[in-house]
Amino acid sequence: MPMKHAVVLILLWVCGVSASLEWSIVNGNRTCSTASVYGTRRDDSQEGNHPGARLMAASWVDKSDRLWLFGGNGNDVYNGFPWIKNDMWRYNTANNRWTWSGGSTAQSALSVYGTMGTPTDDTYPGARFAAHTWTGLDGSLWMFGGYGNGVFYGNEHQQFPEPLADMWQFNTDDEQWTFVGGTNAASFPGVYGTQRTPSANNIPKGRSKGMTWTDGAGDLWLYGGLIQYQHNTDQYLGDMWRMSAASRVWTWMNGANTVNELPVYPANTGDEEAASTPGGRIMGVTWTDANGNMWLFGGFGYNGSEAIQSNSKQVQRNDLWRYRTANFMWTWVSGSPEPNSVGNYGTVGQTDPSFVPSARVTPFAWLGSGSMELWLFAGYGNIKNSYNGYAVMLNDIWRYNIETGMWSIEGGTMQGSLSPTATNPGGLNSGATWHDSKKNVFIFGGNTGCGYSNLMWQLTGYDIYDAFTTGAATTQTAPGDVTTGDAPSDVTTGDSAPGPMTTTGPRTTSDNSIFGEGSSKNISKADGGMMFLLLLLVIIPAAIVVIVIVVVVRRRSLYKMHADESSATADSQPAPATPV
């Protein structure tokens, strides 16, 4: 075990701290299908307000660590069907209080686009769920598409939601939306242009349920998604897009401009080949690590003629992919190329190259350990011996160490569709996740064993894993791993190009401690404070104990030496004369 990990374990033992992960409810109602309580718009003083139960809502964390929530498939039911929302909520983690920021309190509201580029209080996106979101480096919140309502069609209300292709920006200071790009036309077929050539005419296809990343330059990336038409066959996308946050121009980077692309796996994990691709994919989870690499795990993947969301066995994935913005290439890193894998759980807290989560969709995800660990919780997927192979709602917590290239299960249970309790979210999927700069992890809503939820959960004990991390900072200066500031040769300039960065690929070495192997980097101020705590609580007391032991042993040794000398002197004296 590395010395720094041993020191951390000693400190935890001395302080009586456990590294166990624990859930607690901080807001919401344990009764499922709870309705929204709005109160007065933007009034932070009111207590008891909260969003109603919902799933697939959009979520962000701003620069002030406030949590934001928009829309989703809501709790209100009409003729047996849940209706979609467009309300915007703000959550204060200091007092665990929700505030309604804007949007409509009604169901299935239409978009009010206004003038492109002009924010007003009366401009806002229509109701939708499974939209695509990003947080910009300036703290602004971005949203593209989703499955929802656009505008009126003639004199008729749009009766069914459709895939949208509108781009919105939300300013967290004045709490106003701005329609900034794309189109207000539903089911838009997209304008791809020339691959890796920015153009103001480019617009991704209207879609929902795709995957997103923000890179170190502040550019916004979008992969895959679902083209879902009412009463028609679903179509799955495998295209990668980048939007310059500065110019608001889209670039089609790679992947097919057609639908239902099959995944292409190389011969071995870790092989970087231009042809590799996750294929048509929806409802996976993503991370951006400290080196600017973009990661994708699981989701529904296109699998030829098999139905993706049939009522029989689901075609789900447990593969982990890395995308490098330096060369625009996917690398298959972990997991199985076969669908519906039940994974290999191993022992809690232990790592091994064979351990891997089961296939799943819409889990919760966050970054850890200097943005060099990928965390995963729950979702809807497969486990061993689960209901004759049918997918269930999961409850397990996983951690992937990027530097060792290995998964470990860190908590939860393998039991499928577990009912929630006061201390466990139970089986859960399709909710919102936040991870703020203070390393707090919150999850909200989703689908549970009893229906839709509006509970807000906080994960505690997670910060212990990061207590002595000396990994890279979470703020990147640029993505990728090119060694110069120039744009890659196969990218037409005029848009933001990847800048310098280095990467660390997965290794096959094993580390069986609960702490991921860190890399040698400068110690941060926070680490300095922890080192002082270590000095105060461990090193100084240990030194005192050692000194006391040395003094005691030394005194005993001196006493023994004195006793031995006295005995030797007595033995050397001549015997007294016998009286006559």
GIDAJO-V946852 format. One record per backbone hydrogen bond with DSSP energy under -1.0 kcal/mol. NH is the residue of the N-H (numbers start at 0). CO is the residue of the C=O. If there is no record, write none. Layout:
# GIDAJO-V946852
NH:CO  NH:CO
This chain:
# GIDAJO-V946852
5:1  6:2  7:3  8:4  9:5  10:6  11:7  12:8  13:9  14:10  16:11  21:459  23:457  25:455  26:455  32:451  36:49  41:99  42:39  49:36  52:33  53:452  54:72  55:429  57:69  59:67  61:65  64:61  66:90  67:59  68:88  69:57  70:86  71:127  72:54  73:82  77:80  80:77  82:75  84:71  87:101  88:68  89:98  90:66  91:96  95:91  96:91  98:89  100:87  101:87  107:83  110:149  111:123  116:178  117:114  122:119  123:111  126:108  127:84  128:146  129:55  131:143  133:141  135:139  138:135  140:169  141:133  142:167  143:131  144:165  145:206  146:128  147:161  148:126  152:155  155:152  161:147  163:145  166:180  167:142  168:177  169:140  170:175  174:170  177:168  179:166  180:166  182:164  186:162  190:202  195:251  196:193  198:249  201:198  202:190  205:187  206:163  207:225  208:129  210:222  212:220  214:218  217:214  219:242  220:212  221:240  222:210  223:238  224:280  225:207  226:234  231:228  234:226  236:224  239:253  240:221  241:250  242:219  243:248  247:243  250:241  252:239  253:239  259:235  263:276  269:331  270:267  275:272  276:263  279:260  280:236  281:299  282:208  284:296  286:294  288:292  289:370  291:288  293:322  294:286  295:320  296:284  297:318  298:359  299:281  300:314  301:279  305:302  315:313  316:298  319:333  320:295  321:330  322:293  323:328  327:323  330:321  332:319  333:319  339:315  343:355  348:408  349:346  354:351  355:343  358:340  359:316  360:379  361:282  363:376  365:374  367:372  371:367  371:368  372:367  373:399  374:365  375:397  376:363  377:395  378:427  379:360  380:391  381:358  385:382  388:385  389:386  391:380  393:378  396:410  397:375  398:407  399:373  400:405  401:371  404:400  405:400  407:398  409:396  410:396  416:392  420:423  426:417  427:393  428:446  429:361  431:443  433:441  435:439  438:435  441:433  442:456  443:431  444:454  445:53  446:428  447:450  452:445  455:26  456:442  457:23  458:440  459:21  464:461  466:463  468:465  490:487  491:195  500:481  527:523  528:524  529:525  530:526  531:527  532:528  533:529  534:530  535:531  536:532  537:533  538:533  539:534  541:537  542:538  543:539  544:540  545:541  546:542  547:543  548:544  549:545  550:546  551:547  552:548  553:549  554:550  555:551  556:552  557:553  558:554  559:555  560:556  561:557  562:558  563:559  564:560  565:561  566:562  567:563  568:564  569:565  570:566  571:567
